[in-house]
Amino acid sequence: MNSSSDLNQSVVFTSDHNDNPSFIGIIPARYASSRFPGKPLADIGGKPMIQHVYEQASKALDVVVVATDDQRIFDAVEFFGGKAVMTSDQHRSGTDRCFEALVNMQHSFDVVINIQGDEPFVKPEHIHALKTCFQTAETQIATLVKPFAQDDDFELLFNANTPKVVLSNRQEALYFSRSVIPYYRNAPHTAWLQNHTYYKHIGMYAYRSDVLKQLTELPPSSLELAESLEQLRWLENGFRIKVSIVDFETIAVDTPDDLQRARDYYAKNHS
């Protein structure tokens, strides 16, 4: 099976950014997971989780495809009538898997939206927010953030599993960190949320196809390795990340306990 680096050398992507770009949603889905093997096939309300993601994404996109490295996931997607492509099991990230899936498609697309395969209730509004970022031809990459609420427990702000983002006046990302940024000097920690607007990163990305190709060619960077945040590699290499601010987030399933919460949410909202 070809790796993304092999594919990079055989495919040419143009850098012409038109005002009415075409979009494809790609859902990377691995079977192997140290915390939750087989997660994409976990049942929620009689459907595998990957089907929930696919159906939600299809409400906002005409073309959606699951990019997987496992025949069981491929077969499940085909069974419910979705589109799936097989990709290498050697990819370092969902970004690399998205690029291989894009190369394997029969048609070209201007923008790829990378949709998390473990968020069964992904909001179509989130996808539309990303699409809006590409009404400007200069947008290279886009992502989402949600403001922390002033009455949030400050422990949520200090949670290292929740990356924070600081924005420029152009509403582009300046930096992502697992630490709290900025450090608010003139108030105690417990009052930071009342004195400054902090942003939580929501890990959905969209990329111009030619930019996506370039991203897969970059080696890991020092900031990325320090924080274990892939997007820092892009910033270190001079790429610009447009940010759309949304006021709601989704439910991510990382563990079996998360799965039970997702099942409870589904049962409550689909009874």
N, C-alpha and C positions, 0 to 999 in steps of 0.2 A: 504494500500500500504506500502511496506517495506521501511524503511529509510536506508540510506547508512550504519549507524552503525549496524543495524540488519544484513545487507548483509555481512559486514566485518567478522562476526563471523561464517558464513557458507561457505565462499569461501576461498580456499587456493591458493596463488600465489607463484610461485617459484622465487628464486632470481638468477637463472642461466642466465647470460647475454651472449648470443651468438653473433657471429660476423656478422650474417645475420638476424637481427630481423624482425619480422612481424609487420606491422603497421595497425592501424585503426584510421580513422578520426572521431571524435565525435563532433557534432555541438549542444551545449546546446541552447535551444530556449524556453523562457518563453513567455506567452501571456501577463501577468500582467507586467506593467511598470509604474512607477509614472510619467515619462516624456512623454512616448509614448506607451500607451496600444495597443496591437495587432501588434506591430512593425514587427515581422517576416512575417506577411501576407501583409504588405504594397506593393502595386503594383509598379513595376519598369519595364517599357517597356512591359507590358502585362504579367509579371510573378511575383509571390510573391517573396519578398526579399530572403526568405529562399531557394527558388529554385536556385536563382543566386549563393548563397553561396555553395549549394550542388554541382552544376554543376562545379564550379571553383575548389572545393576541389577534385572532382572526376578526374580531369585532372592529379593529382599528387598521388592519392591513389586508390588502388583497392577496398578498403572497406570503405564506408562512411555511417554514420548513424546520424539521428537527434534525440536528446534526449529532449523530451518535457514533459510538465505537462498539456497540453491542447489538448483536442480532436480535436479542429479546426485546429491546426497546424499539428497534426498527420494525419488527413484526407487530408490536402493539400499536404503533402509530399507523401502520398500513391497515390494521384491522379496523380502527375506528374511522378510517377514510382520510387520514392526514397524509402529508408529504414528508418523507424522511430520506436522508442521504447517509451513507456510511462514510466515516472519516477515520483517520489514524488513531491508534490508542497511545500515541507518543506525544500528543500535544501538551504543552506546558500550561495552557490557559484556554478559556473559552474564546478569547480573541483569535487565537491561532486556529481553533476548530471552526469558527465562523468563516475565516478566510478560505479554508479548504472547501467548506460547503459552498461558498460563493463561486469558487472556481469550477466546482462540479455542476453548477446550474447551467441549463441550456440557454438562458437569457442573461443579459447584463442588467445590473441595477446600479443606480447612482449612490444610494445610501443603504447601509446595512444596519439594522437595529438588533442588537444583541440582547435577547430576552432571557432572564434567568429561568432555568428549568425547574427550580425548586420553589417558585412562587405561584401556587395554583390559582390565586385570585388576583393576578396582575391586572391593574386597572387600564382599560383602553384609554382613559384620559392621560395616563402617563405616556403612553406611546404617542398620542397626539401632541403632547407637550414637546417631546423630542422632535417630532416631525416639523413643528413650527420653527425650531431652531435653524432649520435648513432653508428657510425662506430667504436667508441671507447667504449669498454665494460664498462668502469668506469663511463660513463655519466649516471647520475640519472634523471636529469631534464634539459630541454633545452628551450631557449626562443630567441627572436630576438631584436636587437637594430638597430637604424639608426643614423649615425652621424648628428648632426646639421651642416648646412653649415656655412662657415665663414661669408657669406653675409646675413645670416638670421637676421631679426630684433631681437635685444636682448630681446624684450618683449616676444617672443616665448619661449626663454630659461627660463624666469621667470614665465611662465604660470603654475600654480599649477595643472591644469588638465592634464598636460603632464609630467608623471613621468620620472625622469632622472636616469641613471645607471652609476656606476663606475665599471671598470673591473680590474681583476688581470692580471698578465703576462701569466696566463694559459687560458686567455679569459673566465673566470668565473665571475659571478656577485659578487661583494663585498657588494654592497648596492644599494637599490632603494629608491628614495625620490622624493617628490613633490617639495622640495626645490632644489635650484641649487647646485649640488655637482660635483667637489670640488669648494670651495670658492677660487677664484683666487686673491691672496692678492696683487700682484704687478702691477695691472692694473685697471683702472676704469671699472665699470660694462659694459659700452658700448663697451669695447675692449676685453671682455673675450673670445668671439668666435674666435677672431683673434689670441689668445695666447694659447688656449688649445682646444683639441678635446672633445666635450661634446656629450653624447649619449642619444638619446630619446628611451624609451622603446616601443616596439611594442608588444601588449598584446596577443601573441599566444604562447601556451606552448605545450611541449611534455614531457611525463613522462614514465619511465619504469612502467609496470603494478604493480609490487610488491611495487614500491615506491609510486605510486598513492594510493594504499591501505593505506600505512602508513600516507600519507598526510591527508587523510580524518579522521584519528583518532586523529589528533592533535587539542588541544584547541586553541582558538584565543590567540595571543601573544601580549605583550605590544607594540612592535614596529608596528605590524599590526594595532592595535587599534589606535595608535597615527597618523599614516599616511593614514590609510584606504587602505592599499596595502597588499593583501593576501600573496604575495610571500615573504614578510618579515617574516611571520610565519615559512616558510620553512628554511630560512637562520638562524633564531634564534635557530632552532632545529637541526642545523648542516648539513642540506642537501646542496648539491652543485648544482649550476645552470650554466650549460654551455651556452655560448652566441654565436650566429652567427650574424655577422655584415652584414647588407644588405644596399643597397643604394636607396631604394624606400619604400614608405609606401602605405597603402590602405585608402579607404574612409570609415570612420565609420559613421553609422547613429544612432545618439542619440536623435534627435529631429525632428519634422516635417520640420524645415528649412533644416536640413541635408538631409532629404529625397528628397527635391526639388533639392538640389545640386547633389545628386546621380542620379536623373532622368535626369537632364541636362547633366551630364557626359555620361550616357548611350546613350542618344539621339545623342550626338555629336560623339560618337565612334561607333555607330551601325546604322548610317543613310544609 
